[in-house]
Amino acid sequence: TKIFFVLGGPGSGKGTQCARLVEEFGFAHFSAGDLLRGEVSSGSEEGKMIGDMIKEGKIVPGHITIGLLGKAISTTDAKAVLIDGFPRQLDQAGAFEKDVSD
């Protein structure tokens, strides 16, 4: 599976472009923010910790986001995956490659 990171500032159209690519080519699309909010909504222990960090204005550690992305990617058989809202720092891209990529 090919993985593409969709980068841009808030309101730059990442979600809009991802929706078009999903429709046109059948790619899977995962938003780091949506995955984090979903985990918070699940009520899991990790979700509670993420929720607390967000309320305190802290950045969720990269390894947590990477874990959620890895789980999400494992659920799809799409030929390509679009990820938006991640990485936020260069070291997160390296950690993602090490932990999730083939």
Buried (B, 14 or more C-beta within 10 A) or exposed (E): BEBBBBEEEEEEEBBEBBEEBBEEEEBBBBBBBBBBBBBBEEEEEBBEBBBEBBEEEEEBEBEBBBBBBEEBBEEBEBEBBBBBBBBBEEEBBEBBEEEBEE
